[in-house]
């Protein structure tokens, strides 16, 4: 009975490639997404606008130095400069010349069975142009049903809900205590939570499930960590190594 139940949980959990599968290729690049879709059910990636309002796929909010040969913050830099940068060599020399992609480019290469987990890395307190731009591209490529938009700012989520209520949204736990976080999920009427380790407990996950809230866990890269989270009942697992999670699922019997 226990073996059957664990097998069932493995079958049900979403394999979510963090930053496209950041352990396989340079994160948040087309090469990484091409690798990630070989293994994952869902691709997770980050969106920020350039200074001239192009939607760039990039994680770090404080600067581009870690993964490119440039300097500065994405929202303060123009598209032309960002596209001139090497975003791959830091990972391996064979990725030299890899560019920072745009959201539209990513949506064009993702096959329809793959779901999307898009994290908004920008908030303009004075305007919803950013949220409208993201939703417009999702609608244009007919990804509404297969997309979850994640954000740390409640205001991002409220704007998305008002722009297109058919698109699922989720709130990142970040540093929020469990009780405060659950209250926000309920107040916003969300059906997806993306939790940190402090909330990785059977009781919190069950509390969410009792309110029909699916739980994604950020994150697990090693097999024992993956198995622990799955046994506790998470619905999705973010990982930099979606190949490992796929292998774990293939060995369920």
DRENDO-1510 file (C-alpha; in Angstrom, 1 decimal, always signed):
<recs>
REC; n; res; u; v; w
REC; 1; UNK; +0.0; +0.0; +0.0 .
REC; 2; UNK; +2.8; +2.4; +1.0 .
REC; 3; UNK; +4.8; +1.6; -2.2 .
REC; 4; UNK; +1.7; +2.2; -4.4 .
REC; 5; UNK; +0.9; +5.5; -2.7 .
REC; 6; UNK; +4.5; +6.8; -3.2 .
REC; 7; UNK; +4.3; +5.7; -6.8 .
REC; 8; UNK; +1.1; +7.7; -7.1 .
REC; 9; UNK; +2.7; +10.8; -5.6 .
REC; 10; UNK; +5.6; +10.5; -8.0 .
REC; 11; UNK; +3.2; +10.3; -11.0 .
REC; 12; UNK; +1.3; +13.4; -9.8 .
REC; 13; UNK; +4.1; +15.8; -8.9 .
REC; 14; UNK; +5.0; +18.4; -11.6 .
REC; 15; UNK; +8.6; +18.4; -12.7 .
REC; 16; UNK; +9.3; +22.2; -12.8 .
REC; 17; UNK; +12.6; +23.2; -14.4 .
REC; 18; UNK; +14.0; +26.1; -12.3 .
REC; 19; UNK; +15.2; +28.9; -14.6 .
REC; 20; UNK; +14.7; +26.4; -17.4 .
REC; 21; UNK; +16.9; +23.8; -15.8 .
REC; 22; UNK; +19.9; +25.8; -14.5 .
REC; 23; UNK; +22.0; +22.7; -13.8 .
REC; 24; UNK; +21.9; +21.7; -17.4 .
REC; 25; UNK; +22.8; +24.8; -19.3 .
REC; 26; UNK; +23.2; +28.6; -18.7 .
REC; 27; UNK; +20.1; +29.6; -16.8 .
REC; 28; UNK; +17.2; +31.5; -18.5 .
REC; 29; UNK; +18.6; +31.1; -22.0 .
REC; 30; UNK; +17.2; +29.4; -25.1 .
REC; 31; UNK; +19.8; +26.6; -24.8 .
REC; 32; UNK; +18.6; +26.0; -21.3 .
REC; 33; UNK; +14.9; +25.9; -22.2 .
REC; 34; UNK; +15.7; +23.5; -25.1 .
REC; 35; UNK; +17.3; +21.2; -22.6 .
REC; 36; UNK; +14.7; +21.6; -19.9 .
REC; 37; UNK; +11.7; +20.7; -22.1 .
REC; 38; UNK; +13.3; +17.2; -22.6 .
REC; 39; UNK; +12.6; +16.4; -19.0 .
REC; 40; UNK; +10.2; +18.8; -17.4 .
REC; 41; UNK; +6.4; +19.3; -17.3 .
REC; 42; UNK; +6.8; +23.0; -16.6 .
REC; 43; UNK; +9.4; +25.6; -17.2 .
REC; 44; UNK; +10.1; +28.3; -14.6 .
REC; 45; UNK; +11.8; +31.5; -15.6 .
REC; 46; UNK; +12.0; +35.2; -14.7 .
REC; 47; UNK; +10.9; +38.3; -16.6 .
REC; 48; UNK; +12.2; +41.9; -16.3 .
REC; 49; UNK; +11.8; +44.8; -18.6 .
REC; 50; UNK; +14.7; +46.6; -20.3 .
REC; 51; UNK; +14.8; +50.4; -20.1 .
REC; 52; UNK; +13.0; +50.6; -23.4 .
REC; 53; UNK; +10.3; +48.2; -22.3 .
REC; 54; UNK; +11.4; +44.9; -23.9 .
REC; 55; UNK; +10.6; +41.9; -21.8 .
REC; 56; UNK; +13.8; +40.1; -21.0 .
REC; 57; UNK; +14.3; +36.7; -19.4 .
REC; 58; UNK; +16.7; +37.2; -16.6 .
REC; 59; UNK; +16.9; +36.4; -12.9 .
REC; 60; UNK; +19.1; +38.7; -10.9 .
REC; 61; UNK; +17.4; +42.0; -10.0 .
REC; 62; UNK; +20.5; +43.7; -8.5 .
REC; 63; UNK; +22.8; +43.3; -11.6 .
REC; 64; UNK; +23.8; +41.3; -14.6 .
REC; 65; UNK; +27.4; +40.7; -13.6 .
REC; 66; UNK; +27.0; +37.1; -12.3 .
REC; 67; UNK; +25.9; +35.6; -15.6 .
REC; 68; UNK; +27.0; +38.1; -18.4 .
REC; 69; UNK; +30.0; +40.1; -19.4 .
REC; 70; UNK; +28.0; +43.3; -18.8 .
REC; 71; UNK; +27.2; +45.6; -15.9 .
REC; 72; UNK; +24.1; +47.2; -14.5 .
REC; 73; UNK; +20.5; +46.3; -13.8 .
REC; 74; UNK; +18.1; +45.1; -16.5 .
REC; 75; UNK; +15.4; +47.8; -16.1 .
REC; 76; UNK; +18.1; +50.5; -16.5 .
REC; 77; UNK; +19.7; +49.1; -19.6 .
REC; 78; UNK; +18.5; +49.3; -23.3 .
REC; 79; UNK; +17.6; +46.2; -25.3 .
REC; 80; UNK; +20.4; +46.8; -27.8 .
REC; 81; UNK; +23.1; +46.7; -25.1 .
REC; 82; UNK; +21.5; +43.7; -23.4 .
REC; 83; UNK; +21.5; +41.7; -26.7 .
REC; 84; UNK; +25.2; +42.4; -27.2 .
REC; 85; UNK; +26.2; +40.5; -24.1 .
REC; 86; UNK; +27.5; +37.0; -23.6 .
REC; 87; UNK; +25.1; +35.2; -21.2 .
REC; 88; UNK; +26.6; +31.7; -21.7 .
REC; 89; UNK; +30.4; +31.6; -21.3 .
REC; 90; UNK; +30.1; +31.8; -17.5 .
REC; 91; UNK; +28.5; +28.3; -17.5 .
REC; 92; UNK; +30.8; +26.7; -20.2 .
REC; 93; UNK; +32.8; +27.9; -23.1 .
REC; 94; UNK; +30.6; +26.0; -25.6 .
REC; 95; UNK; +27.8; +28.4; -24.7 .
REC; 96; UNK; +29.8; +31.5; -25.7 .
REC; 97; UNK; +27.7; +34.1; -27.4 .
REC; 98; UNK; +24.4; +32.9; -25.9 .
REC; 99; UNK; +22.1; +35.9; -25.6 .
REC; 100; UNK; +19.6; +37.0; -23.1 .
REC; 101; UNK; +16.3; +36.0; -24.7 .
REC; 102; UNK; +13.0; +37.9; -24.7 .
REC; 103; UNK; +9.7; +36.5; -23.5 .
REC; 104; UNK; +8.3; +36.4; -27.1 .
REC; 105; UNK; +11.3; +34.3; -28.2 .
REC; 106; UNK; +10.8; +31.8; -25.4 .
REC; 107; UNK; +7.1; +31.4; -26.0 .
REC; 108; UNK; +7.8; +30.6; -29.6 .
REC; 109; UNK; +10.0; +27.6; -28.8 .
REC; 110; UNK; +7.9; +26.0; -26.1 .
REC; 111; UNK; +5.7; +23.1; -27.2 .
REC; 112; UNK; +2.1; +23.2; -26.0 .
REC; 113; UNK; +2.3; +20.3; -23.6 .
REC; 114; UNK; +4.9; +22.2; -21.5 .
REC; 115; UNK; +3.4; +24.5; -18.9 .
REC; 116; UNK; +4.9; +27.8; -17.9 .
REC; 117; UNK; +5.8; +29.2; -14.4 .
REC; 118; UNK; +6.6; +32.9; -15.1 .
REC; 119; UNK; +8.0; +34.9; -12.2 .
REC; 120; UNK; +7.6; +38.7; -12.4 .
REC; 121; UNK; +10.8; +40.4; -11.3 .
REC; 122; UNK; +9.6; +44.0; -11.6 .
REC; 123; UNK; +7.0; +46.2; -10.1 .
REC; 124; UNK; +6.1; +49.8; -11.2 .
REC; 125; UNK; +4.1; +51.4; -8.5 .
REC; 126; UNK; +2.8; +54.0; -10.9 .
REC; 127; UNK; +1.6; +51.9; -13.9 .
REC; 128; UNK; +0.5; +48.4; -14.9 .
REC; 129; UNK; +2.2; +48.5; -18.3 .
REC; 130; UNK; +4.6; +45.7; -17.3 .
REC; 131; UNK; +1.8; +43.3; -16.3 .
REC; 132; UNK; -0.2; +44.2; -19.4 .
REC; 133; UNK; +2.8; +43.6; -21.7 .
REC; 134; UNK; +3.4; +40.1; -20.2 .
REC; 135; UNK; -0.3; +39.1; -20.4 .
REC; 136; UNK; -0.6; +40.4; -24.0 .
REC; 137; UNK; +2.2; +38.1; -25.1 .
REC; 138; UNK; +0.8; +35.1; -23.3 .
REC; 139; UNK; -2.6; +35.7; -24.9 .
REC; 140; UNK; -1.0; +36.2; -28.3 .
REC; 141; UNK; +0.6; +32.8; -28.1 .
REC; 142; UNK; -2.5; +31.1; -26.5 .
REC; 143; UNK; -0.6; +30.1; -23.4 .
REC; 144; UNK; -3.3; +31.3; -20.9 .
REC; 145; UNK; -4.4; +27.8; -19.8 .
REC; 146; UNK; -0.9; +26.5; -19.4 .
REC; 147; UNK; +0.6; +29.4; -17.5 .
REC; 148; UNK; +1.1; +30.3; -13.9 .
REC; 149; UNK; +2.3; +33.8; -13.1 .
REC; 150; UNK; +4.3; +34.1; -9.9 .
REC; 151; UNK; +5.2; +37.2; -8.0 .
REC; 152; UNK; +6.6; +38.4; -4.7 .
REC; 153; UNK; +4.5; +41.6; -4.8 .
REC; 154; UNK; +0.8; +41.3; -4.0 .
REC; 155; UNK; +0.2; +44.2; -6.3 .
REC; 156; UNK; +1.6; +42.3; -9.3 .
REC; 157; UNK; -0.9; +39.6; -8.7 .
REC; 158; UNK; -3.8; +41.9; -8.2 .
REC; 159; UNK; -3.1; +43.6; -11.5 .
REC; 160; UNK; -2.8; +40.3; -13.4 .
REC; 161; UNK; -6.1; +39.2; -11.9 .
REC; 162; UNK; -7.8; +42.4; -13.1 .
REC; 163; UNK; -6.2; +42.2; -16.6 .
REC; 164; UNK; -7.1; +38.5; -17.3 .
REC; 165; UNK; -8.7; +36.5; -14.5 .
REC; 166; UNK; -8.3; +33.3; -16.6 .
REC; 167; UNK; -4.6; +33.2; -16.0 .
REC; 168; UNK; -3.6; +31.4; -12.8 .
REC; 169; UNK; -1.4; +33.3; -10.3 .
REC; 170; UNK; +0.7; +32.3; -7.4 .
REC; 171; UNK; +2.3; +34.1; -4.6 .
REC; 172; UNK; +6.0; +33.4; -3.7 .
REC; 173; UNK; +6.5; +32.8; +0.0 .
REC; 174; UNK; +9.9; +34.4; +0.2 .
REC; 175; UNK; +10.5; +35.4; +3.8 .
REC; 176; UNK; +6.9; +35.4; +4.9 .
REC; 177; UNK; +6.0; +33.4; +8.0 .
REC; 178; UNK; +3.7; +30.5; +7.3 .
REC; 179; UNK; +0.5; +31.9; +8.9 .
REC; 180; UNK; +0.9; +35.3; +7.2 .
REC; 181; UNK; +1.6; +33.7; +3.9 .
REC; 182; UNK; -1.5; +31.4; +4.1 .
REC; 183; UNK; -3.7; +34.4; +5.0 .
REC; 184; UNK; -2.4; +36.2; +1.9 .
REC; 185; UNK; -3.1; +33.2; -0.3 .
REC; 186; UNK; -6.7; +33.1; +1.0 .
REC; 187; UNK; -7.3; +36.8; +0.8 .
REC; 188; UNK; -6.1; +36.9; -2.9 .
REC; 189; UNK; -8.2; +33.8; -3.7 .
REC; 190; UNK; -5.1; +32.0; -5.1 .
REC; 191; UNK; -5.0; +28.3; -6.0 .
REC; 192; UNK; -1.2; +28.0; -6.2 .
REC; 193; UNK; +1.4; +28.5; -3.5 .
REC; 194; UNK; +5.2; +28.4; -4.0 .
REC; 195; UNK; +6.7; +27.6; -0.7 .
REC; 196; UNK; +10.1; +27.7; +0.9 .
REC; 197; UNK; +11.6; +25.1; +3.3 .
REC; 198; UNK; +9.9; +26.6; +6.4 .
REC; 199; UNK; +6.6; +25.6; +5.0 .
REC; 200; UNK; +7.6; +22.1; +3.8 .
REC; 201; UNK; +5.6; +20.3; +6.4 .
REC; 202; UNK; +2.7; +17.9; +6.1 .
REC; 203; UNK; +0.5; +20.1; +8.1 .
REC; 204; UNK; +1.0; +23.3; +6.0 .
REC; 205; UNK; +0.6; +21.4; +2.8 .
REC; 206; UNK; -2.6; +19.8; +4.0 .
REC; 207; UNK; -3.8; +23.2; +5.1 .
REC; 208; UNK; -3.4; +24.4; +1.6 .
REC; 209; UNK; -5.0; +21.3; +0.1 .
REC; 210; UNK; -8.0; +21.8; +2.3 .
REC; 211; UNK; -8.5; +25.1; +0.6 .
REC; 212; UNK; -7.9; +23.7; -2.9 .
REC; 213; UNK; -4.5; +25.4; -3.1 .
REC; 214; UNK; -1.8; +23.4; -5.0 .
REC; 215; UNK; +1.7; +23.6; -3.5 .
REC; 216; UNK; +4.9; +24.0; -5.4 .
REC; 217; UNK; +8.2; +23.6; -3.5 .
REC; 218; UNK; +11.3; +25.8; -4.2 .
REC; 219; UNK; +13.6; +23.8; -4.5 .
REC; 220; UNK; +15.3; +20.4; -4.5 .
REC; 221; UNK; +18.2; +19.2; -6.5 .
REC; 222; UNK; +19.3; +16.0; -4.8 .
REC; 223; UNK; +17.2; +12.8; -5.0 .
REC; 224; UNK; +16.7; +12.5; -1.2 .
REC; 225; UNK; +15.4; +16.1; -1.0 .
REC; 226; UNK; +13.1; +15.4; -3.9 .
REC; 227; UNK; +11.7; +12.3; -2.4 .
REC; 228; UNK; +11.1; +14.0; +1.0 .
REC; 229; UNK; +9.1; +16.8; -0.6 .
REC; 230; UNK; +7.1; +14.4; -2.7 .
REC; 231; UNK; +6.3; +12.2; +0.3 .
REC; 232; UNK; +5.0; +15.2; +2.1 .
REC; 233; UNK; +2.5; +15.8; -0.7 .
REC; 234; UNK; +3.8; +18.7; -2.8 .
REC; 235; UNK; +2.1; +19.1; -6.2 .
REC; 236; UNK; +5.1; +20.5; -8.0 .
REC; 237; UNK; +8.8; +20.5; -7.4 .
REC; 238; UNK; +11.2; +23.2; -8.7 .
REC; 239; UNK; +14.6; +21.8; -9.5 .
REC; 240; UNK; +17.8; +22.9; -11.4 .
REC; 241; UNK; +18.1; +19.2; -12.5 .
REC; 242; UNK; +14.8; +18.2; -14.1 .
REC; 243; UNK; +16.6; +15.2; -15.6 .
REC; 244; UNK; +17.1; +13.8; -12.1 .
REC; 245; UNK; +13.5; +14.2; -11.1 .
REC; 246; UNK; +12.4; +12.5; -14.4 .
REC; 247; UNK; +14.8; +9.6; -13.6 .
REC; 248; UNK; +13.4; +9.3; -10.1 .
REC; 249; UNK; +9.9; +9.1; -11.5 .
REC; 250; UNK; +11.0; +6.4; -14.0 .
REC; 251; UNK; +12.2; +4.3; -11.1 .
REC; 252; UNK; +9.0; +4.5; -9.1 .
REC; 253; UNK; +8.3; +0.8; -9.7 .
</recs>
